Amino acid sequence: MTQLTSQERVAQLHQQINQYNHEYYVLDQPTVPDVEYDRLMRELIELEQQHPALKTLDSPSQKVGGEALKAFTQVTHQLPMLSLDNVFSEDEWQAFIKRIQERLGSSKALAFCAEPKLDGLAVSLRYEHGVLVQAATRGDGSVGENITENIRTIKSIPLKLRDSQVPEVLEVRGEVFMPKASFETLNQQAKQKGDKPFANPRNAAAGSLRQLDSKITAKRNLAFYAYSVGFVGDLAGNQQDQWLANSHYQRLEQLKTLGLPMCPEVKLLADQNQCQRFYQDILNRRDDLSYEIDGTVLKVDDIAAQQQLGFVARAPRWAMAYKFPAQEELTVLEDVEFQVGRTGAITPVARLKPVFVGGVTVSNATLHNQDEIARLAIKIGDTVIIRRAGDVIPQVVSVVADRRPVSAQEVVFPTECPVCQSPVKKREDEAVVRCTGGLVCQAQRKEAIKHFASRKALDVDGLGDKLVEQLVDENMIGTPADLFKLTATELSTLERMGQKSADKLVNALVAAKQTTLAKFIYALGIREVGEATASNLAQHFLALDKIQAATIEQLQKVDDVGEVVAKNIVDFFNAQNNVEVVTDLLAQGIHWPEIEVKSADQQPLTDLTYVLTGTLSQLSRNDAKARLQALGAKVSGSVSAKTHYLVAGEKAGSKLAKAQDLGVAVLTEDDLIALLAEHE
Ligand code: IVH
């Protein structure tokens, strides 16, 4: 690549940033993640600092947001709406503290108002004589859009303040956002209607606020938290700050008493050293919050100190956004490989140029199936956006189309299994392509045995994935039943396996023979028969031979078993090789206790559906689930209109919000314990 001059690079950055601004603010359809935007902006600001002559009035560094849409009238903010500077690490945070202390000429403890950084849109609400008269977006910081009608539809924003003892004019600033649960519902509805879903709750909030028809906004379930004040004074424009407390935190409390919503996570920290802990605590609980956040905002609490510190161009010197590691990043798709799973499903896996995202280095991401590849229109060599949120496996979000190299190559789906070369097949009702090799396929064999030995199945202690692969590769085992024929002498011939570990494994295999019918059925790895279905099958039929002999109609009488699952079960037991494996397993001595039949009065919770969420402190989630099931209840993983009770432990998040949305009854852990005690 030829080296650009600074002038050329600045021009290129202007063009790129303007384009991304337009996509983000006007179209609500960003094509690159925020980190890339921030990086380009930082580079531009640095270049402008090095070469002040290149800093022109029309530089995107000179303005914070996007142009106001033509259709809304414009509002000039009486006081500008500022932005925040960012830090991403403890070192940067400490450097910030040091700068503040130097400016204040003191290293005394500094109290901070600590807040989550809400991921929505900044708005300014103007109350005159306590009545909401105008609401505006931030726009470019000095001029925003008049969105009063839309703001009025947000249920938590008071149209009239609760106390009349307020200055003539009070501007409240805060964030409008869409709670996670509302976002999910909205996107589900969009999908049903065939509309394009929103990329994230922030875009959904932005799209909802930009509606010219406020009736649409009203249906969107937006929320608001106040985080500062703007102009406070009289109608003539004289500022009257004496009404306000001299602590930022107390100012928020003042707003709260006026009826404005304040984020419940906001805390007053006595000194700067507590900020790091606050950041870490909020980061740990991020997934459990009912709204999206992308960091914390830490503000010097003392207003006099704030005034002494003042502002730089577009941000206060007394506040800082301490952001979480980006959840989206750019990288390059270097190759696509195909993995064969337990049921033969062939999954395309993206091999990526390693990239640090969501706090870890990611070099693989699933591409799910052929439909997903078509949806992404992805080619090898493309620059892609990768997302890793919480513990969710990394996903390819989209392709950055304008960065496609000429050498980009099509992704070709294999027509035969990459492991056993058997033909592949796609059922019409499924998106997945499968290897037809069954247990002939080494890959399926390995996965089937791993599943069989896994914790929720037969739970063979010490038999890890690597060892299973080794055993299959060495042809020492071909089916799960072969595991029980292994001797310690044989095992000790394996690489990295001593006599002691070999003995231990053989003992673990003997111990694993004692199991339950539910676990055994689950361990067989019948397609779509998970733990819950396996347990329902066991409860219903009580014996393995009854399940083996059941017809599709009989199977469908079991909870959770629909036509597809019933057919999978029948198909499984119709295959001769599966029956042989089952017979062999029983011959090896696998056994389980008989299931006690409970009478109806021992199952008082029949027909009731429970969902468990949050952390339970007195019993484990599995235990709670098993005990509820033993009383006849159904325990489901997600909240819906069919849920009867949500048991919410500590730090319950979006499920709790959804339950509240749907009016589902919520129980505490203590309520649950009382319920169990009553019936057991
Ligand atoms: S204070 C003078 N507090 O972050 C300080 N902003 O990057 C102005 N934001 O435009 C902002 N949560 O949209 C503040 N607790 C919080 C915030 C917050 C989210 C947003 C806000 C602002 C942007 C700046």
Residues whose N, C-alpha, C, O or C-beta is under 5 A from the ligand:
A	BS01	IVH	L82 S83 L84 E115 P116 K117 L118 L121 A122 E175 Y227 V297 P316
